[in-house]
Amino acid sequence: MNKPLLVLALGSAMVLSACGGGGGGGGSTGGSTTTPPVTTTPPASTQSSITATNATSAASNAYAATTSVGASSTSLTDILTGVNVNRANINTVAPLISLVKLAYSGPQLLTGVTQSNTKQCPGGGSITTDATISNSNGLSNGDILKVTAASCIDGSNTLNGTFTVNFSGVTGNISTPVFGVTMDSTFTNFSIVSGTDKVGVNGDMKVVLNQTSAGNNTIALSGNSLQTTEQQGSAAVVNRTVTAYTVSGKTENGADSSAANFGLSGTSPKLGTFAYTVKNLAPFAFASATAAVPSSGSLIVTGNASSVTATVVANGVRVDFSAAGNGTITNTETVAWAAFLSSI
């Protein structure tokens, strides 16, 4: 299972000027005075500068962030997947939906009261559900679900931590391939481990999902802030926070596409501390559900008076750096996918 974040540009500059004068006419004996212009020093930009040296790393982190809150998936035969790390088997939306389905399966939940119920996970471990629901046969508008996972093994993922979901916009049955749902979710110390890859998640995410079949669906993700702590194998930890984020995506016959717009900040091995804004110029499209990298798409990363654009090309990713951030390309290079993904 699987599924795209970067900080808002807050800099502004303002110059104030005021001048006054008095002139004598006729028999005036007064002189004239002029108040010198008053200026204020523009505040320093809160965004990081992008340079020719770190442009590829900035673009790589932006791409990783878009996949961290993206709508793409690598397997839709079960359910749409959501947040992932570089298309690995780590995601957030997929476990969210999977654990919701598990909570509603088996012994029926009681209606009209808040209750606690512990169930075993398919591969070991457990989830404890605190629920207030109105229909024991499935999701209903207004249901509230708090799920705490304890070493819950679901497929290739081991899950720990807590998320809370408020449900609305429910159509159909989430246990079938055709359904719709809006989930206002909050993650608290939620973690996912798949093999040697790990991700920790805190923050909020609104998921609006409509699925017409196992391989056809649309999804919209949004939120105020989502913090991820990611580690792939023995690589150094990368911390990212996406803010004011929106993602739109769709799946048609198992092929995914998605586009995102958000603020991004964090720390990474090659960038140190960073803060950018990120926006897809063209959606990332994956030719199949098993494709590891997109076949088309582009994004732009904007920093302090600088920017970099990453565009999918036949042999990798073309990285175009603009030193002035005005679209005039200062430097361009094409990077193979392996090198691009490892540039964080």
Buried (B, 14 or more C-beta within 10 A) or exposed (E): BBBBBBBBBEEEEEEEEEEEEEEEEEEEEEEEEEEEEEEEEEEEBBBBBBBBEBBBBBBBBBBBBBBBBBBBBBBBEBBBBBBBBBBBBBBBBBBBBBBBBBBBEEEEBEBEEEEEBEBEBEEEBBBBBBBBBEBEEBBBBEBBBBBBBEEBBBBBBBBBBBBBBBBBEBEBEBEEBBBBBBBBBBBEEBBBBBEEBBBBBBBBBBBBBBBBEBBBBBBBBBBEBBBBBBBBEEEEEBBBBBBBBBBBBBBEEBBBBBBBBBBBBBBBEBBEEBBBBBBBEBBBBBEEBEBEBBBBBBBBBBBBBBBBBBBBEEEBBBBBBBBEBEEEEBBBEBBEBEEBBBBB
